[in-house]
Amino acid sequence: MTLLSDFAPTATLDGKVAVVAGGTGAIGAATAHRLARLGARVVVLHRGDAAKAAPLLAGLAGSGHGSVVASITDSASLHAAAAAVLASHGRCDILVNSAGHTRAVPAADLDALDDALIDDIMAANFRGVIATLRAFLPMLRAHGDGLVVNVSSIAAFTGIGSNLAYVAAKAGIDAVGDALARALAPQVRVLSVSPGAVQSSFVPGRGAEFAAKTAAATPLGRMGLPDDVAAAVEACATTLRFATGTRIVVDGGRHL
């Protein structure tokens, strides 16, 4: 087998292009900042108004960054986004899947977890991840050293999360990530980064009381921050390069 990479650790991402799906969210934005500081050109993939990413892009270190609008639940728009990245940046070396959404529903309240909500959660947090990877895979393969980092959750293995569909979606992404790590090696590595609860607006309705309870139940004494997760993504791209098909847990010991 001829390898195009020796998978040795690296201190910089000079010459790399990183696409961050969900890049205007808390974790995505923190990741964009970290990768840009290491020299990567960052393309923020987001939905909505094209100007939505402008404040983030203006604050990134370095130059050559950009944004592209697409919905991860619309494969046609994802393929158009990939074509746009190829035209504007010429490559994609790193894909970070941090897009998605959820809603808090108690596990015992199966009536509230209706069919429409299940379909919506699975589309955004499972199907959309696969669809985004599908669109960018040719570019990730092209240079023999691609990286996919899926932002998962400890809900995937604890069974405790915002709702049961979210738990299932994240468990599915971890399992499929393992399968893809084998199928796409050695040209593309696939890793999951699994946070616990993170201080952000990702789950609507969780306020100060939830944060205090979560911090008290976490061995390291606080909730996670978006930058904690971004630091793990950075490690996947730099120091943990001889790793694929595994899960990096970043939860302060919350799962224990």
Residue pairs with C-beta under 8 A, 6 or more apart in sequence:
1 186
3 144
3 186
4 143
4 144
4 145
4 186
4 187
5 144
5 145
5 186
5 241
7 241
7 242
8 241
8 242
9 238
9 239
9 240
9 241
10 238
10 241
11 38
11 238
12 38
12 39
13 35
13 38
13 39
13 40
13 94
13 237
13 238
14 38
14 39
14 40
15 39
16 35
16 39
16 40
16 41
16 93
16 94
16 237
17 40
17 41
17 42
17 43
17 85
17 89
17 90
17 91
17 92
17 93
17 94
18 32
18 35
18 40
18 41
18 42
18 43
18 92
18 93
18 94
18 95
18 96
18 237
19 42
19 43
19 45
19 68
19 85
19 92
19 94
19 95
19 96
19 136
20 28
20 31
20 32
20 35
20 42
20 43
20 44
20 45
20 96
20 98
21 28
21 45
21 72
21 95
21 96
21 97
21 98
21 99
21 132
22 28
22 45
22 46
22 72
22 97
22 98
22 99
22 100
22 151
23 29
23 31
23 32
23 42
23 43
23 44
23 45
23 46
23 53
23 56
23 67
23 96
23 98
24 44
24 46
24 52
24 53
24 56
25 98
25 99
25 200
25 202
26 198
26 199
26 200
26 201
26 202
26 226
27 98
27 151
27 195
27 198
27 200
27 202
27 226
27 229
27 230
28 44
28 96
28 98
28 99
29 56
29 226
30 225
30 226
30 227
30 229
30 230
31 96
31 98
31 229
31 230
31 233
31 234
32 42
32 44
32 56
32 60
32 65
33 59
33 60
33 61
33 230
34 227
34 230
34 231
34 233
34 234
35 42
35 94
35 96
35 233
35 234
35 237
36 42
36 60
36 61
36 62
36 65
37 61
37 62
38 234
38 237
38 238
39 62
40 62
40 93
40 94
40 237
41 62
41 63
41 64
41 65
41 66
41 89
42 57
42 60
42 65
42 66
43 65
43 66
43 67
43 68
43 85
43 88
43 89
43 92
44 53
44 56
44 57
44 65
44 66
44 67
44 68
45 67
45 68
45 69
45 70
45 72
45 81
45 99
45 132
46 52
46 53
46 67
46 68
46 69
46 70
46 99
47 69
47 70
47 71
47 72
48 69
49 69
50 67
50 69
52 67
53 67
54 67
57 65
57 66
57 67
64 89
66 85
66 88
66 89
68 81
68 84
68 85
69 77
69 81
70 77
70 78
70 80
70 81
71 77
71 78
72 78
72 99
72 100
72 124
72 128
72 129
72 131
72 132
73 123
73 124
73 127
73 128
73 131
75 131
75 134
75 135
78 131
78 132
78 134
78 135
78 136
79 135
81 135
82 92
82 135
82 136
82 138
82 139
85 92
85 136
85 139
86 92
86 139
91 139
91 142
91 143
92 136
92 139
92 140
92 146
93 139
93 140
93 143
93 145
93 146
93 147
94 146
94 147
94 148
94 149
94 237
95 132
95 133
95 136
95 140
95 146
95 147
95 148
95 149
96 148
96 149
96 151
96 233
97 129
97 132
97 133
97 148
97 149
97 150
97 151
98 151
99 124
99 128
99 129
99 132
100 124
100 125
100 128
100 129
100 151
100 169
101 121
101 124
101 125
101 202
102 121
102 124
102 125
102 161
102 162
102 163
102 166
102 202
102 203
103 117
103 121
103 162
103 163
103 203
103 204
104 162
104 163
104 203
104 204
104 205
104 206
105 112
105 113
105 117
105 162
105 163
105 164
106 112
107 160
107 163
107 164
110 164
113 163
113 164
113 165
117 163
117 165
118 165
121 163
121 165
121 166
121 169
122 165
122 168
122 169
124 169
125 166
125 169
125 170
125 173
126 168
126 169
126 172
126 173
129 150
129 173
130 176
133 140
133 148
133 180
137 184
137 188
139 146
140 146
140 147
140 148
140 187
140 188
141 184
141 187
141 188
144 186
144 187
145 187
146 184
146 187
146 188
146 189
147 188
147 189
147 191
147 236
147 237
148 177
148 180
148 188
148 189
148 190
148 191
149 191
149 192
149 193
149 233
149 236
149 237
150 173
150 174
150 177
150 190
150 191
150 192
150 193
151 192
151 193
151 195
151 229
151 233
152 170
152 173
152 174
152 177
152 192
152 193
152 194
152 247
153 161
153 166
153 170
153 194
153 195
153 196
154 160
154 194
154 195
154 196
154 249
154 251
154 254
154 255
155 161
155 162
155 166
155 167
155 170
155 171
156 167
156 170
156 171
156 173
156 174
156 192
156 194
156 247
157 171
157 174
157 194
157 247
157 255
158 255
159 167
160 167
161 167
161 170
162 203
170 194
173 192
174 192
174 194
174 247
177 190
177 191
177 192
177 245
178 190
178 245
178 246
180 188
180 190
181 189
181 190
181 191
181 244
181 245
181 246
182 245
184 190
185 244
185 245
189 236
189 241
189 243
189 244
190 244
190 245
191 236
191 240
191 243
191 244
191 245
191 246
191 247
191 248
192 246
192 247
192 248
193 229
193 232
193 233
193 236
193 247
193 248
193 250
194 247
194 248
194 249
194 250
194 251
195 224
195 228
195 229
195 250
195 251
196 214
196 218
196 223
196 224
196 250
196 251
196 252
196 254
196 255
197 206
197 210
197 211
197 214
197 223
197 224
197 251
197 254
198 223
198 224
198 225
198 226
198 228
198 229
199 211
199 223
199 224
199 225
199 226
200 226
211 223
214 223
214 254
215 221
215 222
215 223
217 254
218 251
218 252
218 253
218 254
219 252
219 253
219 254
219 256
220 252
220 253
221 252
222 252
223 252
224 250
224 251
224 252
224 254
228 250
228 252
229 250
231 250
232 248
232 250
235 248
236 243
236 248
240 248
249 255
